[in-house]
Amino acid sequence: MSEDTLFSEATKRSISPFTIIFIVGAVLVIGAVYVFNRYASYVPPIPVEQIAETKTRDAVVMLLAFPQFSGESFRRQILGEVRLQRLMFGDREVYFSAPESSEQEFADAVGKFVIDRQKLVFAETKGEKFDLDGFLLRKTPESGYFFKTKLENLRFDPNAELEFPYKELTYKLSMSELVDFAENKQVYGGKIVATTDPKIDNKAIMFGNHGAMVARPGEPSLKRVVAQLLGDAPENLPREVKIQKLLDFVTTEIEYDFVEALGTSETLKRPNEVLMTRRSDCSNKTILMASLLEQIGEDYLLLYCPNHITVAVPQGAFPLENRLKFEWDSKIWIAAETTMPQFQIGKTKIAQTKILNKVLYVQKPKQAEIIFEASTLRPLDFKYY
């Protein structure tokens, strides 16, 4: 009997860059499954603690396998100096490397997450390289060991807490909160790809549904972030001050990622993944800003512009010196641009005014599967998941 479900494919397969969106999205950590063997009519329920361990393990391993969603700090907090080199879904095997060290130091390092060291399989040494099942790894001081083990031989503490320090705050994330994000319990969710119609140049335009990745109100780890940013008496702060403080954090503390921005496929992160990696492009900075606004109950829009996306908030008492406005639902909305450091809402002027003022599609993430074409108000179609 097995309680595992995440890596149950029967054959090995490669993962395309765009598929990462789905793997680290809807598929990540579905949970434990009750199964019956052919000789038994009843299978005892799986203990709650065992389910929590399995979900934690699967979420952690998946994030380690895709470091663009988790970052170096996450790896070090989970594995120390050990690195996950390869994850084979079909075989349920995980390959690791570890630095040169004494046998005791190696045992101590892997003992933090390996249940039984006797079940480790080590690579053969061939000259200056390791060979394990045909996978080659060059021997270096950082890679003094190359080994694999079964997924079931790994355990990560479900009660652990991760910390990601920033200048103004420390983002703290418990393992249970990590799993909730992985299961999409704390984001709006929905189909991940929108498609346009009518067709342009005889080809429909497809793009990611950013609203699906926005966190719902009341997400615990983000509420703690907001509390640190707004201080002990946020109720005494004007609405505009609160919004600007949240935007200041996103524009100055989250580094712009040109690799994500210039990639051949669109990478969408959940807000916790943005905070763990500390970097992102306009897509994921926007997702993080929207998620923070959700925690203070602020209204906002996602504005899809040519090759860009931004957040807009109702004007309220904000000035309109930069003319970055958008009329929607009988309101004036103004840009809270996440990619420009120290952007001041309503004040900061930018060179790309034409881009931000040319809104193609509009979305309110509370209606995650409704994206409107700005010019016609027609809702777009959705495909995939």
Legacy VTK file of the C-alpha trace (Angstrom):
# vtk DataFile Version 3.0
C-alpha trace
ASCII
DATASET POLYDATA
POINTS 385 float
0.000 0.000 0.000
1.266 3.464 -0.841
0.059 6.838 0.288
2.060 8.679 -2.391
0.528 10.208 -5.486
2.669 13.018 -6.836
5.306 11.120 -8.776
3.257 8.169 -9.943
3.824 8.339 -13.707
4.879 5.030 -15.174
7.562 6.361 -17.515
10.271 8.981 -17.504
9.503 12.170 -19.359
11.072 15.552 -19.964
9.409 18.784 -18.894
8.977 21.682 -21.301
9.486 25.190 -19.884
5.813 26.091 -20.194
4.777 22.896 -18.425
6.558 24.200 -15.326
3.654 26.580 -14.854
1.326 23.637 -14.531
3.583 21.360 -12.517
4.382 23.950 -9.895
0.779 25.089 -10.117
-2.244 22.828 -10.119
-0.435 19.480 -10.006
1.974 20.202 -7.145
1.145 18.173 -4.036
-2.307 16.711 -4.605
-2.119 14.827 -1.289
-2.370 11.275 0.021
-4.612 8.687 -1.666
-6.242 5.697 -0.040
-5.651 2.475 -2.037
-6.851 -1.098 -1.645
-4.673 -4.125 -2.321
-6.169 -7.114 -4.056
-6.331 -9.299 -0.957
-7.849 -6.890 1.541
-11.357 -5.500 1.789
-10.345 -2.791 4.264
-7.307 -0.558 4.481
-6.758 1.351 7.734
-6.811 5.129 7.287
-3.460 6.822 6.874
-2.467 8.735 10.024
-2.763 12.505 9.768
0.916 12.899 10.650
1.935 10.623 7.792
-0.210 12.559 5.325
1.400 15.831 6.470
4.880 14.361 6.038
4.060 13.099 2.550
2.608 16.416 1.420
5.564 18.310 2.876
8.062 15.996 1.218
6.412 16.255 -2.196
6.113 20.053 -2.058
9.722 20.476 -0.955
11.157 18.066 -3.528
9.226 19.687 -6.362
10.443 23.155 -5.394
14.011 21.907 -5.072
13.720 20.384 -8.547
12.642 23.745 -9.978
14.885 26.299 -8.212
13.532 29.196 -10.269
10.441 28.876 -8.080
12.221 28.462 -4.747
15.659 30.075 -4.824
19.027 29.460 -3.218
17.980 30.428 0.304
15.248 27.793 0.224
17.740 25.124 -0.851
20.206 25.999 1.883
17.547 25.952 4.578
16.354 22.544 3.397
19.540 20.773 2.256
22.464 22.776 3.601
25.374 22.277 1.180
23.718 19.327 -0.546
22.124 19.925 -3.955
19.296 18.163 -5.730
20.632 17.397 -9.196
17.811 15.477 -10.824
14.289 14.265 -10.169
13.016 11.251 -12.099
9.243 11.165 -11.874
8.582 7.706 -13.269
11.202 5.939 -11.162
10.417 8.000 -8.053
14.145 8.614 -7.645
15.963 11.745 -6.534
19.627 12.426 -7.348
21.810 14.568 -5.090
25.361 15.854 -4.924
27.312 16.864 -1.828
30.664 18.621 -1.288
33.873 16.781 -0.488
33.924 16.000 3.222
34.686 13.307 5.768
32.334 10.335 5.994
30.964 11.655 9.277
30.343 15.104 7.850
28.574 13.552 4.880
26.473 11.362 7.174
25.494 14.377 9.247
24.570 16.380 6.142
22.293 13.783 4.558
20.950 12.633 7.911
18.883 15.823 8.048
16.568 14.615 5.289
17.418 10.964 4.458
15.583 8.356 6.501
17.906 5.369 5.874
21.450 6.023 4.623
21.789 2.341 3.758
19.371 2.933 0.891
21.592 5.472 -0.829
23.036 4.385 -4.184
26.361 6.011 -5.057
27.743 6.804 -8.498
30.717 5.076 -10.049
33.841 7.153 -10.571
35.042 7.367 -14.167
38.091 9.558 -14.387
37.088 13.098 -13.476
33.379 12.345 -13.581
30.727 10.460 -11.675
28.402 8.107 -13.566
25.039 7.180 -12.073
22.526 5.482 -14.378
24.157 7.215 -17.332
23.946 10.646 -15.710
27.384 12.246 -15.593
28.542 14.797 -13.045
31.998 16.334 -12.954
33.940 15.786 -9.721
34.710 19.088 -8.002
35.193 20.196 -4.399
31.497 21.161 -4.450
30.527 17.763 -5.900
32.507 15.173 -3.988
29.552 12.784 -3.764
26.886 11.869 -6.293
24.098 9.580 -5.125
20.428 8.780 -5.442
17.629 7.408 -3.328
13.939 6.680 -3.560
11.476 9.462 -2.891
10.050 7.461 -0.002
13.446 7.584 1.717
13.232 11.353 2.182
11.656 13.240 5.047
11.408 16.972 5.750
10.085 18.292 9.033
6.432 19.348 8.501
6.726 21.618 11.545
9.723 23.579 10.254
9.568 27.292 9.479
11.462 28.957 6.664
12.812 32.513 6.855
13.700 34.906 4.045
15.161 38.184 5.371
14.654 41.519 3.620
15.770 44.989 4.624
12.411 45.931 6.101
11.054 42.562 7.167
11.562 38.822 7.337
9.243 36.656 5.307
8.379 33.622 7.413
6.679 30.613 5.885
5.665 27.455 7.717
5.691 24.114 5.952
1.913 23.853 6.256
1.572 27.259 4.572
3.982 26.120 1.861
1.831 23.048 1.236
-1.353 25.141 1.152
0.185 27.304 -1.565
1.357 24.203 -3.424
-2.165 22.789 -3.353
-3.529 26.127 -4.598
-5.677 26.489 -1.495
-4.490 30.052 -0.936
-4.659 31.388 -4.497
-7.666 32.116 -6.669
-6.799 29.391 -9.139
-8.596 28.662 -12.369
-7.599 27.784 -15.894
-4.111 29.001 -16.522
-4.151 30.070 -20.184
-6.368 32.697 -21.829
-6.741 32.965 -25.594
-7.831 35.877 -27.741
-10.456 36.049 -30.431
-10.774 37.463 -33.061
-7.518 36.109 -34.329
-4.626 38.380 -35.115
-2.505 37.511 -38.151
-4.463 34.244 -38.397
-3.179 33.127 -35.033
-4.881 33.415 -31.658
-2.774 35.065 -28.949
-2.385 32.969 -25.798
-1.138 34.282 -22.472
-1.065 33.332 -18.801
-3.990 33.961 -16.477
-2.116 35.967 -13.851
-5.144 36.292 -11.622
-5.083 32.546 -10.998
-1.855 32.960 -9.029
-2.999 35.852 -6.805
-3.382 34.993 -3.118
-6.776 35.134 -1.478
-7.480 37.459 1.458
-6.375 36.109 4.815
-3.314 34.159 3.648
-1.284 33.944 6.895
2.270 34.457 5.624
1.303 37.481 3.520
-0.721 38.979 6.350
2.470 38.878 8.421
4.336 40.675 5.622
1.677 43.386 5.500
1.740 43.745 9.291
5.505 44.309 9.237
5.230 46.871 6.438
2.337 48.855 7.885
3.304 48.779 11.564
1.269 48.419 14.728
-1.627 50.734 13.849
-2.420 50.319 10.129
-5.968 51.500 10.751
-4.545 54.960 11.409
-2.819 55.147 8.047
-4.587 56.710 5.058
-5.491 54.249 2.325
-3.032 55.845 -0.089
-0.154 55.561 2.383
-0.810 51.839 2.898
-0.917 51.117 -0.824
2.287 53.096 -1.450
4.114 51.261 1.355
3.199 47.915 -0.165
4.303 49.081 -3.607
7.596 50.449 -2.242
8.435 46.995 -0.922
7.675 45.304 -4.244
9.561 47.827 -6.365
12.683 48.082 -4.189
13.046 44.699 -2.468
12.086 42.359 -5.329
14.792 42.457 -7.981
13.714 42.621 -11.611
14.545 39.337 -13.353
15.570 39.816 -16.985
15.865 36.048 -17.503
12.190 35.604 -16.703
11.245 38.676 -18.706
13.117 37.611 -21.847
12.366 33.888 -21.663
10.701 32.060 -24.541
7.859 30.937 -22.272
5.867 32.693 -19.599
6.694 31.821 -16.003
3.980 32.467 -13.432
4.814 32.268 -9.739
2.670 32.259 -6.674
3.376 35.151 -4.281
5.276 32.934 -1.823
7.562 31.824 -4.656
8.271 35.446 -5.557
9.164 36.172 -1.944
11.348 33.059 -1.641
13.326 33.816 -4.811
13.404 37.616 -4.185
13.254 38.306 -7.912
10.786 38.379 -10.793
9.599 40.170 -13.899
6.511 42.342 -14.324
4.211 39.311 -14.287
5.157 38.059 -10.860
5.815 41.447 -9.287
2.235 42.235 -10.279
0.997 38.970 -8.762
2.788 39.766 -5.495
1.467 43.340 -5.355
-2.066 42.164 -6.054
-1.728 39.516 -3.338
-0.618 42.131 -0.793
-3.526 44.395 -1.745
-5.864 41.463 -1.116
-4.635 41.303 2.485
-5.745 44.888 3.168
-9.048 44.570 1.322
-8.072 47.041 -1.383
-9.785 47.071 -4.766
-7.550 46.823 -7.839
-7.337 45.705 -11.451
-4.758 43.780 -13.440
-4.098 45.642 -16.682
-2.650 43.586 -19.528
-0.719 45.927 -21.853
1.485 45.130 -24.880
4.207 42.798 -23.514
3.543 44.084 -20.006
1.174 43.803 -17.062
0.607 46.205 -14.194
-1.663 46.878 -11.220
-4.156 49.727 -11.099
-5.990 51.031 -8.030
-8.913 53.476 -7.705
-7.590 57.040 -7.766
-9.044 58.158 -4.453
-6.747 60.837 -3.022
-3.804 59.934 -5.254
-2.714 62.754 -7.610
-2.804 62.300 -11.354
0.347 64.147 -12.353
1.696 61.351 -14.566
-1.598 60.818 -16.439
-1.322 57.026 -16.103
-5.038 56.517 -15.746
-7.605 54.027 -16.970
-11.385 54.341 -16.902
-13.270 51.192 -15.979
-16.581 50.429 -14.306
-17.366 54.151 -13.938
-14.151 54.722 -11.964
-10.755 56.271 -12.588
-7.967 53.768 -11.929
-4.293 54.721 -11.825
-1.179 52.614 -12.294
0.778 51.192 -9.389
3.733 50.162 -11.544
5.772 47.406 -9.906
8.891 47.336 -12.100
10.204 50.851 -11.464
12.021 51.322 -8.122
10.451 53.995 -5.895
7.524 54.466 -8.268
5.159 56.993 -6.701
1.542 56.327 -7.578
0.070 59.204 -9.579
3.362 61.125 -9.619
6.237 59.214 -11.247
6.460 59.753 -14.988
7.816 56.982 -17.161
9.132 56.738 -20.711
6.719 53.902 -21.582
3.553 55.938 -21.079
2.099 54.703 -24.365
2.471 51.092 -23.227
0.715 51.574 -19.899
-2.008 53.662 -21.479
-2.713 51.030 -24.129
-4.677 48.540 -22.044
-5.627 45.419 -23.990
-7.257 43.271 -21.307
-8.620 43.839 -17.817
-9.029 41.422 -14.900
-10.204 41.363 -11.316
-8.615 38.241 -9.776
-11.647 37.624 -7.569
-13.129 36.711 -10.949
-10.047 34.724 -11.930
-11.554 33.157 -15.029
-12.938 36.392 -16.429
-10.530 38.540 -18.424
-12.182 41.240 -20.477
-11.021 42.645 -23.765
-10.736 46.330 -22.870
-12.051 47.721 -26.141
-15.102 45.457 -26.535
-15.742 44.287 -22.926
-15.920 40.761 -24.338
-14.678 38.043 -21.942
-11.840 35.935 -23.304
-11.890 32.169 -23.664
-9.755 29.937 -21.487
-7.845 26.778 -22.297
-5.886 24.182 -20.336
-6.517 23.236 -16.731
LINES 1 386
385 0 1 2 3 4 5 6 7 8 9 10 11 12 13 14 15 16 17 18 19 20 21 22 23 24 25 26 27 28 29 30 31 32 33 34 35 36 37 38 39 40 41 42 43 44 45 46 47 48 49 50 51 52 53 54 55 56 57 58 59 60 61 62 63 64 65 66 67 68 69 70 71 72 73 74 75 76 77 78 79 80 81 82 83 84 85 86 87 88 89 90 91 92 93 94 95 96 97 98 99 100 101 102 103 104 105 106 107 108 109 110 111 112 113 114 115 116 117 118 119 120 121 122 123 124 125 126 127 128 129 130 131 132 133 134 135 136 137 138 139 140 141 142 143 144 145 146 147 148 149 150 151 152 153 154 155 156 157 158 159 160 161 162 163 164 165 166 167 168 169 170 171 172 173 174 175 176 177 178 179 180 181 182 183 184 185 186 187 188 189 190 191 192 193 194 195 196 197 198 199 200 201 202 203 204 205 206 207 208 209 210 211 212 213 214 215 216 217 218 219 220 221 222 223 224 225 226 227 228 229 230 231 232 233 234 235 236 237 238 239 240 241 242 243 244 245 246 247 248 249 250 251 252 253 254 255 256 257 258 259 260 261 262 263 264 265 266 267 268 269 270 271 272 273 274 275 276 277 278 279 280 281 282 283 284 285 286 287 288 289 290 291 292 293 294 295 296 297 298 299 300 301 302 303 304 305 306 307 308 309 310 311 312 313 314 315 316 317 318 319 320 321 322 323 324 325 326 327 328 329 330 331 332 333 334 335 336 337 338 339 340 341 342 343 344 345 346 347 348 349 350 351 352 353 354 355 356 357 358 359 360 361 362 363 364 365 366 367 368 369 370 371 372 373 374 375 376 377 378 379 380 381 382 383 384
